[in-house]
Amino acid sequence: MITLKENKDRRNEMLSARRILAISPHPDDSEIIAGGFLFKAVNGSASVRLLVVTDGAKGTRKKGENLAEKRKMEQLKSAGILGIGDVKFLGIGDTYTPSPRQLLDLLLPEMRDFSPDLVITNDPFLRYEVHPDHINVGLAVMQSVLFFEFPNIGNGEVKSKAPSLALSPSDEPNVFINIDNEFEVKLNALKEHRSQNLDLNWITDLSKYYGKYANSVHAEAFRYLYPHELHLSIHHE
């Protein structure tokens, strides 16, 4: 069993981020993993942009139903509750994200355009994760961070240093963010994704589990990484 341990320096760096880019495989993913943190960041006057990669059209168990437009509207309402007015949609077909290398060519210009100091996305290495959108988006985001400062890779002007990266959910989180003051707002944002029938009890229980590591009732957990840790980085902690 993995023993979870927080790195306080990384937590403080995450909390001090001023330009945050959340990259979501589908509408609702960013709120699930980081809704509390994003609301906290907005209230702390950080600039936050949400980039939604796929249209989420197939997030239904009803044959023939296309949810693309409904999920876009749900996403905009949910982001509004979190105070995020800067939302972009790539509109890639649900479950049809291209390979990470192809997706990198779409994400890297977006990342360079916003020049974040922190990027948040899902962890593609989460144990047993098989959803192709989560795997491909997570890997493409990590590769985009790695190559951010290399102008001969991908498009877009390099205007800042490479951002740090926060992955969630992760099997080995090293940062736990207290969201006691933000949790109800997070739930209200998630409720706007009505088409998904999200299990808010599961989300609540998970936040309480992570709260034990943040000396709080509710928390969100992340694996916080620096760009240099994304290539030939041997961890022996």
Summary of the structure (lengths in Angstrom):
residues: 237
radius of gyration: 16.8
end to end distance: 14.9
largest distance: 49.5
contacts: 773
relative contact order: 0.20
helix: 40%
strand: 17%
